[in-house]
Amino acid sequence: MASYSELFYLVAGMMLFSMLSLNTARSFNSTRQTIYQSEAQYRAIAVAQDEIDKVQWIYEPSDLDPSSGSYTYQSYPVTVTQNYGPSNEYTSSFTLYGTSELLEDTGSMKRYQVTVSVLNTEVEPDIFITMDIIKSYTY
């Protein structure tokens, strides 16, 4: 028959093991949340960079003029959905905002500042990315 001291050691060992298991699980959960948030930030930056790359290919200054009928960002904000994962089984939705502002008009050159912002509310805290580009036209 076991003495009381052996039972006490057994209970103390079980309690210590359960506390270590809980701390390990919390640590893994925290690391996983950080990884999810980092991946969401990476995808938000990729969406913003994709829009900046599109701006580089705009050849008409009127497309960046907010008073023009062909203003590129008149229908913004838009929702961009990305599929990812090994078989594209996951999706993320981003709200994409875009604006442009005329910085300079010298008669021979127009310079616009284009601001692209991306919002992702699927992770906590929300991810908000802003990128700017200066686009110049000479004529």
QUIURKA-V101983 format. One record per run of one state. SS is the DSSP state (h for helix, s for strand, l for the rest). FROM is the first residue (numbers start at 1). TO is the last residue. Records with the same first field share a line. If there is no record, write none. Layout:
BEGIN
SS=FROM-TO  FROM-TO
END
This chain:
BEGIN
l=1-3  57-60  65-77  85-89  106-108  121-126  139-139
h=4-56  61-64
s=78-84  90-105  109-120  127-138
END
